[in-house]
Amino acid sequence: MATLKFKSGRGGWRKGGGRPKGSTISPHLKRVNLTAFRLPQWIVDWLKSQKGSGGRIIEEALVKQYKLRQPAIKPKRKL
């Protein structure tokens, strides 16, 4: 009897799945926590019509309106 590892038609144990070797994730994406917020549909429509990322547009508006400062990114300690 074949094990699940070699049985055809089963999920998992795929060759070549995931990110290619040697590729890296951009440091900006590593530091961003994704959070879901509910926005009125008219704001979503407006954000989609703008150039650039909706998240960046919102971030820039909050920084401008409330004079927020981005915290300094601390380098990770090497073990």
N, C-alpha and C positions, 0 to 999 in steps of 0.2 A: 504494500500500500504506500502510495506517494505521500510525502509530508506536505503540509500546507505551503511550505516554502517553494516547492516545485510544481504545485498544482496550477494548471492554467485556469484563467477566469477568476482568480481570487485577487483581491486588492492587496496592496503592500508588496514589499520586496521588488519594487520596480527598479530597473537599471536606469541610471541617468536622471532620476528625478531630483528636483530641487535646484539650487543655485549652482552654476558651473564652478569648478575648482578655480581658486585664485581670485574670484570676484569678491568685491567688498561692498558693504553697505555704507552709504554716505554718512558721515558723522552727524549731519543735520537730522537724518531720519532716526538715528540711534537715540537722540535726546528728546524726541517728540513723543509725548504720550497722547494716544488717540482717545478722544472722549466724545460721546454722542450728546448733542444738544438739539432741542426742538426749536426750530425757527419758523416764523410765519412764512407761508408759501410765497408771498410777494418778495420777501428778502431773499429766499432761495433763488427765485427767478432772476432777481437783480444780480446776485452774486454770479450766477451762471452766465449772464450776459457780459460780465466784466472780463478783462484780460487778466490772467494770472490766477493764482490759487485763492479760493474763498477764505481759507484759513489765514493766509498772509494778509489779505485785505482786512479781515476782522482784527488781526493782531496789530496792524499799523494804525487802525482807527482807535483801538483801545489805548495804545501808547500815546497817540496824539491827544485824545480826549482827557485821559486821566494821568498823563505824564508818567507813565510806568517806565521802569528801567528793566532791561533784561538782566537777570542775575549772571554773574560771571560763571563760566563753565570751568569746573574744577577738573584738572587732569586726573585720570585714574592712576592709582598706585600700582606699581609693578610688584608682583609677588616673587 
